[in-house]
Amino acid sequence: MALKKKTAAVIAAVAAVAIVGGSVTAFALGSGGDADASGTPDAAGSATEFNLTADQNRVRLDAVPEAVASLEAGGFEPIEPGKLTVVTSPFAAPLALYADDDTTLIGNEVDLAQLIADGLGLELNIQPAAWADWPLGIQSGKYDLILSNVTVTDERKELYDFANYRQDLLGFYVKSDSPIKKIEEAADVAGLKIIVGSGTNQEKILQAWDAENIAAGLDPVEYLYFDDTASGALALKSGRADANFGPNATSAYAAATDGETRLVGTVNGGWPLTADIAAATAKDNGLIESVNIALNAAIEGGEYAEVLERWGLTSESIAESTVNPPGLPKSE
């Protein structure tokens, strides 16, 4: 394997990865606070334990007749007969990571891939890959489907079909005993020291809010950038940083893991537009409609909610999956 496997213990304790717009950028934050069913840490900051063993006892879904019929009608042929080959990048808890045996793939994306495969009446064949490798893998037919925190964009829709399954949320996290109660709009970040990843969507949003505040005569944001996770975590814990602004999924998991940070606000990753996270497959290959049917069956049956609650991501749930939802526009 091209990338060295990360043990689940290391990822749970210190790793946080900014996955914004589908790109992976390492940045600093590795501490957390207790997550309830909504993925929101409580004020007490108690820690939550996640099952990181190879024995996952995943939530399962019965085959969905409509999805199976749709698969046959669409003419899609799996890469491996009888199997759905799904690729994910297992380097960002709780989305996808290695279990404590350093071999078994686990996480929210893996569990949802299982539901989709079940709904289609196929065996799940989950495959790990570096983020940069999935586009060619999908286009060349190496993989049937990707579930790896992929954001829907207009540019990607030219090559891939999508079925959304989560909101793309960014989260503001503070130390558990911080006096900060909420960060929901531009005025709330005025004068704060905020950890943010350079070149990410969250940095662009923070810069836009900062510019609005400065124009209104409010104090500017102090941007804090760190090259390693430990330094950023220490800055937040010691009070040298007021907040971290990054992908909610990874930060919620980190918060739940050790109980040292809590969520005080979320922003859609496509702000001021709305961004969706979706499963993707090659354009017009006849698969995505069936995937959409399976996802909606899991949503209606409650299995979908069980998976998101299991990984502390209920706050990112959607009421219905759609095929090729509106994507973020191309950069000018």
Phi, psi and omega in degrees: 000137187294323181255138180295135180294138176263133177288148182299325181297318180293316181298315183296324186278319190228351189269141167213133184234131178277116178242097188234125182063019177090003177255151183252121181227119180290136175208176193268122160175130180212020180242170184204177174226166189296133178257131173271194184298338180272359183083010183260118179296143178272169185293334183290333176073030176283154185268150177248140178263134177252149176282106180252016179275169178289338179273089187271334183049056186298153171294134182240160181231137174291154176303136181261111184309319181295323179290319179296317179295320179296321180297317179292319181292327182284346178077014180287136177243113179302151178303316174247121181308131177081000183233151171252112182270112184244133179255144175212160178255104189275059184225021180212097176290141006262015185290304176204134181201171175271142175292178184290358172269001179062018183228315185281131177277131180223174176124174183301314183293324179293317179297320179291325175299322178297316179298318180295312179300316178302313182298330180273357182073027182242159175276136179283129173240091184273134184232135177273150175199153172295150182306318185294344186268343187291322183302312179293324180297320177290314183294326183276350181089013177287328179233148176280321192208151173239135167233102183201050177060038181279124177275138178285126176228156178298323180295316180293329181294347175287337183243341186226155171256147187232148168228112187285153180216355176208155169284146175269097184249143169252149183231144171264121180240138180235168175299145187305325181262017179294145177286349180290124182260328181205147169225102187233345183209174186306313183301334183288342180262356183302125176078003182272153173264114189237129175282131181209151179278133180292133176078010182263168176300321182295327177295319179297319179295314180298320178296321179294317178295319181298317180298321178296318180295315180299319178297332180269004178085014179271164181293144180283161174283145170257114184276132178242124180241136180230143180274344181221154184299315185300319182295318179294317179299318180295321180298319180289316182294325184275351180092002177287342173238143178274327185202161170244139179237112183197187180304129184295322186301308182289324180289324178296320179294314178299321179297317181290332187292315183236001172070026184252354175225166179216154181280134178236001178172150176235155177222138177296139183297344179261011184316135004277003175268181179250131180247146179240148171262135187214156169283143183229146177219171181298144184302131173058034179266002175086009183261323195296325179298322179292320176300317179299318179296317179296317179298316181292328175295320178291324177295312182293326183276349178095350180295322178301313180297323178298319181295311182296322178294323181301326182254013176072028186241023181302328181296344182258010184288159176238158182276336182202140175272140178233155178273129179048061176296167179307136180255162174296137183293159177296146176292140180279000000 
